[in-house]
Amino acid sequence: MEKNQPEIERHPLQPFLPPNARLLMLGSFPPPRKRWCMDFFYPNRTNMMWEIFGLVFFDDSQRLVDAEHKTFRKEDIKVLLEERGIAIFDTASTVRRLSGNASDKDLQIVEKTDIPALLSKIPQCHDIVCTGQKSFSVLTEDYGVPVPAMGTYNEFTIAERPMRLWRMPSSSRAYPMPLAEKANYYRQMMKETGLL
C-alpha cells in the first residue's frame, strides 16, 4: 500500500433484501461510523431519507424519527420496508475515503457490489432507484444505462431481467431541495412502481 493512502473500508452492513422486494434502493456507501445514530442504512441523523419515507407513507415526516433519543425508529423502518417490498444496499462493497467524510465525490470505489447477485435473491424486483451520482456511475458504467432525468427512469437489462433505473434526489441535506419537494419525487415513484 502506498504511503499515506487511506485504508480500505469494507461495507459494514449486510444487504437488506426482503424476499418480496420489488424495488431495490442503491446508495453509494455509508458515512463514517462516528456519524451513525443507528445500525442500518441512511444512519446519519441529518440525512433526510427516513423523513422522506415518513411523508410518503404516513404523511408525517417525524413518523420514523425518534427525536427524544436523536435517532430513527429502526424496527418501524424495517417493518415498513418488509411490508412494502423495498430492498436496500449500496453500489460499493469496499471503498477508500479520500477526505475522511461521507461525500460521494471523496469516495474511491475499490470493489463494486455484485448487483446481479443481489437481484438473484429478490426475483420479483424490476425497479432500481439510485439516489446519488456515485451510485449512478456504477450502473451507467457497468450496464450502459443512461442517467434518467430527475424523477424518471430508463429501461435496461441485467442478467436477462428487464429493469427500470429511477433517479431520485439525494436525501443528503447538502442536496439543495426542500424536504417536501424531495418527498414528492419519491411519492410519485412509489406510486408508479405499485408500492403506494
NORDANOR-V798245 format. One record per backbone hydrogen bond with DSSP energy under -0.5 kcal/mol. NH is the residue of the N-H (numbers start at 1). CO is the residue of the C=O. Records with the same first field share a line. If there is no record, write none. Layout:
NH->CO ; CO
This chain:
5->2
9->95
11->93
16->88
17->15
21->18
22->85
23->85
24->127
25->23 ; 87
26->24 ; 129
27->25 ; 89
35->32
36->33
37->43
40->38
45->35
47->44
48->171
51->48
52->48
53->49
54->50
55->51
56->52
57->53
58->54
59->55
60->54
63->60
65->62
66->71
67->65
70->66 ; 67
71->66
73->64
74->72
77->73
78->74
79->75
80->76
81->77
82->78
83->79
84->80
85->81
86->81
87->23
88->16
89->25
91->27
92->28
93->111
94->111
95->9
96->108
97->7
98->96 ; 106
99->106
106->103
107->104
108->96
109->107
110->94
111->94
113->91
115->113
118->114
119->115
120->116
121->117 ; 118
122->119
125->122
126->22
127->22
128->164
129->24
130->166
131->26
136->132
137->133
138->134
139->135
140->136
141->137
142->138
143->139
144->140
145->139
146->144
151->167
152->149
154->165
156->163
158->161
161->158
162->160
163->156
164->126
165->154
166->128 ; 164
167->152
168->130 ; 166
175->172
176->174
177->175
182->178
183->179
184->180
185->181
186->182
187->183
188->184
189->185
190->186
191->187
192->188
193->189
194->191
195->190
196->190
